[in-house]
Amino acid sequence: MKMVVGLGNPGSEYAETRHNLGYMVLDNWAAAKGLGFSRSADYDYIVTGKAVLIKPTTFMNLSGRAVRDALTRWDIEDVMVVYDDLELPPASLRIRTGGGDGGHNGLKSIADYYPLEELKRIRIGIGRDTARSAADFVLEQLSESEFTALKPVLAQMSRYLDLYIKYDFSQVLNEYSKWKKSYSDSKKSGIVSPKEENNDKGL
């Protein structure tokens, strides 16, 4: 069985913050399919086919506890995590397996229970504001322009989730490669192909 983990913080005050993009991706996917989440002590979840999608409700820095509990509940063979990334331009994507935690508290917590080198990951860029601390920036509400830019990204992410659930991570990578080529020279708002600039710091 496969597992998709969308990282975020529970509660309405965090619902539309930059740090909750993992939640938003799973919520958008579920809404499009008319599915609702069930609730357990440490996460909300949907079981579909041979996959389970979870949103840890432990707050970001304890996300690993939810992952640990899900790993014991289901026979999980593969894990993919979706989360925000300060080091990528806003509304950009990067997909890979392995790497470090990049300073992300959710990944730091997951590393306590699951090897990061085996973790499939999709990072969604939120950019960085050097005038503010990272903690303040990620917990700030998304602006209207950021929401607009993210709409096509969320739609693309739903496609990736479908491919991962039905097939495997290699199909996600294939689709991602096509997407990058298609938009490599595009200036369309909200669709930005990430620059692969030998930035393999696991960010």
C-alpha positions as CSV (number, residue, x, y, z in Angstrom):
1,M,0.0,0.0,0.0
2,K,1.2,3.5,-0.8
3,M,0.8,6.6,1.5
4,V,0.6,10.3,0.6
5,V,1.3,12.7,3.4
6,G,0.2,16.3,3.0
7,L,1.9,18.5,5.6
8,G,0.3,21.4,7.4
9,N,-1.1,22.6,10.7
10,P,-4.7,21.9,12.0
11,G,-7.2,24.6,12.8
12,S,-8.9,27.4,10.8
13,E,-6.3,30.0,11.7
14,Y,-3.7,28.0,9.7
15,A,-6.0,26.9,6.9
16,E,-4.8,29.4,4.2
17,T,-1.2,29.9,5.3
18,R,1.8,29.1,3.2
19,H,2.8,26.3,5.5
20,N,-0.4,24.5,4.7
21,L,0.1,23.8,1.0
22,G,0.3,20.0,1.7
23,Y,-3.1,20.1,3.3
24,M,-4.5,22.2,0.4
25,V,-3.3,19.7,-2.2
26,L,-5.0,16.8,-0.5
27,D,-8.2,18.9,0.1
28,N,-8.3,20.0,-3.5
29,W,-7.9,16.4,-4.7
30,A,-10.6,15.1,-2.4
31,A,-13.1,17.9,-3.2
32,A,-12.8,17.2,-6.9
33,K,-13.7,13.6,-6.3
34,G,-16.4,14.2,-3.7
35,L,-14.5,12.4,-1.0
36,G,-14.3,13.3,2.7
37,F,-11.7,12.6,5.3
38,S,-12.1,10.3,8.2
39,R,-10.5,11.2,11.5
40,S,-8.1,9.4,13.8
41,A,-6.2,10.6,16.9
42,D,-3.2,12.0,15.0
43,Y,-4.4,12.5,11.4
44,D,-7.3,12.8,9.0
45,Y,-7.3,10.2,6.2
46,I,-8.8,8.8,3.0
47,V,-8.3,5.2,1.9
48,T,-8.7,4.8,-1.9
49,G,-7.7,1.7,-3.8
50,K,-4.2,0.7,-2.7
51,A,-3.4,4.0,-1.2
52,V,-4.1,6.1,1.9
53,L,-3.8,9.9,2.0
54,I,-3.2,11.5,5.4
55,K,-3.1,15.0,6.9
56,P,-1.3,15.0,10.2
57,T,-3.2,16.9,12.9
58,T,-0.3,16.9,15.3
59,F,1.0,20.3,14.2
60,M,4.0,20.5,11.9
61,N,6.8,19.7,14.2
62,L,5.2,16.4,15.3
63,S,4.2,15.2,11.8
64,G,6.4,12.1,12.2
65,R,4.1,10.9,15.0
66,A,1.2,10.7,12.6
67,V,3.3,9.0,10.0
68,R,4.5,6.5,12.5
69,D,0.9,5.6,13.5
70,A,-0.2,5.3,9.9
71,L,2.8,3.0,9.2
72,T,1.7,0.7,12.0
73,R,-2.0,0.8,10.9
74,W,-1.5,-0.1,7.3
75,D,1.0,-2.2,5.4
76,I,2.8,0.7,3.8
77,E,5.4,0.0,1.2
78,D,6.0,3.5,-0.3
79,V,5.6,7.1,1.1
80,M,5.2,10.4,-0.8
81,V,5.1,13.7,1.0
82,V,3.8,17.0,-0.3
83,Y,4.9,20.2,1.4
84,D,5.8,23.9,1.0
85,D,9.4,25.0,0.3
86,L,10.9,28.4,1.0
87,E,13.8,27.8,-1.3
88,L,11.7,27.5,-4.5
89,P,10.1,30.4,-6.4
90,P,6.4,30.8,-5.6
91,A,4.0,28.4,-7.5
92,S,6.9,26.3,-8.7
93,L,7.4,22.5,-8.3
94,R,10.2,20.2,-7.7
95,I,9.9,16.4,-7.5
96,R,12.5,13.9,-6.3
97,T,13.3,11.0,-4.1
98,G,15.6,11.4,-1.1
99,G,17.5,14.4,0.2
100,G,17.7,16.0,3.6
101,D,15.1,17.9,5.6
102,G,16.1,21.3,4.3
103,G,15.2,22.9,7.7
104,H,11.5,21.9,7.3
105,N,10.1,21.0,10.7
106,G,7.7,18.5,9.2
107,L,10.5,16.6,7.5
108,K,12.7,16.7,10.6
109,S,9.9,15.0,12.5
110,I,9.2,12.4,9.8
111,A,13.0,11.5,9.8
112,D,12.6,10.1,13.3
113,Y,10.3,7.4,11.9
114,Y,11.0,7.0,8.2
115,P,14.3,7.2,6.3
116,L,14.4,10.4,4.3
117,E,16.5,8.8,1.6
118,E,13.6,6.6,0.7
119,L,11.0,9.4,0.9
120,K,9.3,10.5,-2.3
121,R,8.6,14.2,-2.2
122,I,6.9,17.0,-4.0
123,R,7.9,20.5,-3.0
124,I,5.8,23.5,-3.8
125,G,7.6,26.8,-3.8
126,I,6.4,29.7,-1.6
127,G,9.5,31.9,-2.0
128,R,11.1,33.7,0.8
129,D,10.8,37.2,2.3
130,T,14.2,38.2,3.7
131,A,12.6,41.1,5.6
132,R,10.8,38.6,7.9
133,S,11.7,35.5,9.8
134,A,10.9,32.2,8.1
135,A,8.6,31.2,10.9
136,D,6.5,34.4,10.5
137,F,6.5,34.1,6.7
138,V,5.3,30.5,6.4
139,L,2.5,31.1,8.9
140,E,1.2,34.2,7.1
141,Q,-2.0,34.0,5.1
142,L,-1.6,33.6,1.3
143,S,-2.4,36.7,-0.6
144,E,-5.0,36.8,-3.4
145,S,-2.3,36.9,-6.0
146,E,-0.6,33.8,-4.5
147,F,-3.9,31.9,-4.5
148,T,-4.4,32.8,-8.2
149,A,-0.9,31.6,-9.1
150,L,-1.4,28.4,-7.2
151,K,-4.7,27.3,-8.9
152,P,-3.0,25.6,-11.9
153,V,-0.4,24.1,-9.6
154,L,-3.1,22.5,-7.4
155,A,-4.8,21.2,-10.6
156,Q,-1.5,19.7,-11.7
157,M,-0.9,18.2,-8.3
158,S,-4.2,16.4,-8.5
159,R,-3.0,14.8,-11.7
160,Y,0.2,13.7,-9.9
161,L,-1.8,12.2,-7.0
162,D,-3.9,10.2,-9.4
163,L,-0.8,8.8,-11.2
164,Y,0.9,7.9,-7.9
165,I,-2.2,6.2,-6.5
166,K,-3.0,4.3,-9.7
167,Y,0.5,3.5,-10.9
168,D,3.7,4.5,-9.1
169,F,6.2,7.4,-8.5
170,S,7.9,6.8,-11.8
171,Q,4.7,7.8,-13.6
172,V,4.7,11.0,-11.6
173,L,8.2,11.8,-12.6
174,N,7.4,11.1,-16.3
175,E,4.4,13.5,-16.1
176,Y,6.6,16.1,-14.3
177,S,9.2,15.9,-17.1
178,K,6.5,16.6,-19.7
179,W,5.1,19.5,-17.7
180,K,8.6,21.1,-17.3
181,K,9.2,20.8,-21.0
182,S,5.8,22.2,-21.9
183,Y,6.3,25.3,-19.7
184,S,10.0,25.8,-19.7
185,D,9.6,29.0,-21.7
186,S,6.2,29.9,-20.5
187,K,5.5,33.2,-18.8
188,K,1.9,32.2,-17.9
189,S,1.0,33.2,-14.4
190,G,1.0,30.4,-11.9
191,I,2.9,27.9,-14.0
192,V,6.6,28.1,-13.3
193,S,9.0,25.4,-14.2
194,P,11.7,25.1,-11.4
195,K,15.3,25.6,-12.4
196,E,17.4,22.5,-11.8
197,E,20.5,24.4,-10.8
198,N,22.5,21.6,-9.1
199,N,20.8,22.7,-5.9
200,D,20.8,19.2,-4.3
201,K,20.8,20.3,-0.7
202,G,17.6,18.5,0.0
203,L,15.8,21.7,0.4
